[in-house]
Amino acid sequence: VVSGSAPAETAPELPGWIHVNSGKVRELYRPAPDSPWADQSVLLMVATDRISAYDHVLEPGIPDKGIILNQLSLWWFNKLAEAGIPNHVVSTEVPEQVAGRAIIVQELDMVPAEAIVRGYLTGSGLAEYRETGTVTGIELPAGLTDGSRLPSPIFTPSTKAEQGDHDENISFAQLQERLGAACTLQASTDGADLARRVRELALNIYTLAEETAREAGVILADTKFEFGLDADGILVLADEVLTPDSSRFWPAEEWERHVAQGKPQPSFDKQYVRNWLTSEASGWDRASGQVPPALPSEVVAATRERYLDAYRRLTGSDLQL
Ligand SMILES: CCOC(=O)Cn1cc(-c2ncnc(N)c2C#N)cn1
């Protein structure tokens, strides 16, 4: 079983699949030569139960986190497909060791950048705004604070940093240059035009998702998309979408009060973890660079419940786990 505590270097062996890459909380595989998928351009993406906070992968994992987030991502892929947004999902018929937490996806020519859309100001966007009054070169009105809703959503791309490094926010012009120079993308693709297509698609998807979330009483503050080009040069939505790992979700009912009080917004899913890690009880000194202590079972249980709660509120349905 894919547990949360399996360190990345011991990704589970899966019959018919060969491990190719470990992310903080996900694993990627390609088909084995003897697999029925061998002659197809597909990959298997697995969502583990690992949880990351303050740039550390924490122990233990959160039971079923990977299943809940994978099912939420699939729900969004289907909803967006109904709105005409193509995605990379090929099949959910995956090895039983990763049932519910993995998808088989079409192998794409990945756009080498994170397509980030922000409807609210916080995190690295707020830090940049406080320095320069802009975010990735986009002018914003004066007087905004942590959690402020932006006049309209903004596209603020970043680089895809190597393991352990931080993604770096880049301007739209820099993105156009990077995509123009990206040798991995199809020669026929004009980088400046591709950047415009990525921005338009990312903003459209965010707007759809933000409205859906808000109807469920959840604020989608910002989110990170990844896109790839298929063999016909179509821009396809890839990676995971609109999960608490790729997005900031806030409970709508508390947002106004926290902004008014100048308080940071509570994370829908990681607030219990953050509160405990930064409390005396954990004995952890974040500034020390030490590895954080293991989470107590009640924090693990409460966090699992928050993931289930997010799934129920956003999709309006329950998950049978
Ligand atoms: C181990 C965790 O890292 C990743 O999964 C990121 N990643 C995605 C790809 C990818 N590559 C080709 N086609 C795709 N459809 C995808 C997707 N999604 C590669 N790395």
The ligand as an SDF file (V2000), in Angstrom:
LIG
                    3D

 20 21  0  0  0  0  0  0  0  0999 V2000
    6.5710   13.0840   -9.6640 C   0  0  0  0  0  0  0  0  0  0  0  0
    5.7350   14.3090   -9.5920 C   0  0  0  0  0  0  0  0  0  0  0  0
    6.0690   15.1900  -10.6520 O   0  0  0  0  0  0  0  0  0  0  0  0
    5.1630   15.2840  -11.6650 C   0  0  0  0  0  0  0  0  0  0  0  0
    4.2760   14.4920  -11.8200 O   0  0  0  0  0  0  0  0  0  0  0  0
    5.3090   16.4540  -12.6010 C   0  0  0  0  0  0  0  0  0  0  0  0
    5.3750   15.9430  -13.9740 N   0  0  0  0  0  0  0  0  0  0  0  0
    4.3380   15.8410  -14.8480 C   0  0  0  0  0  0  0  0  0  0  0  0
    4.8450   15.3450  -16.0190 C   0  0  0  0  0  0  0  0  0  0  0  0
    4.1520   15.0250  -17.2750 C   0  0  0  0  0  0  0  0  0  0  0  0
    4.9360   14.7390  -18.3430 N   0  0  0  0  0  0  0  0  0  0  0  0
    4.3680   14.4350  -19.5130 C   0  0  0  0  0  0  0  0  0  0  0  0
    3.0380   14.3760  -19.7050 N   0  0  0  0  0  0  0  0  0  0  0  0
    2.2020   14.6620  -18.6730 C   0  0  0  0  0  0  0  0  0  0  0  0
    0.8470   14.5730  -18.8750 N   0  0  0  0  0  0  0  0  0  0  0  0
    2.7410   15.0120  -17.4070 C   0  0  0  0  0  0  0  0  0  0  0  0
    1.8620   15.3500  -16.3540 C   0  0  0  0  0  0  0  0  0  0  0  0
    1.1500   15.6470  -15.4960 N   0  0  0  0  0  0  0  0  0  0  0  0
    6.2250   15.1760  -15.8120 C   0  0  0  0  0  0  0  0  0  0  0  0
    6.5010   15.5390  -14.5380 N   0  0  0  0  0  0  0  0  0  0  0  0
  1  2  1  0
  2  3  1  0
  3  4  1  0
  4  5  2  0
  4  6  1  0
  6  7  1  0
  7  8  1  0
  7 20  1  0
  8  9  2  0
  9 10  1  0
  9 19  1  0
 10 11  1  0
 10 16  2  0
 11 12  2  0
 12 13  1  0
 13 14  2  0
 14 15  1  0
 14 16  1  0
 16 17  1  0
 17 18  3  0
 19 20  2  0
M  END
$$$$
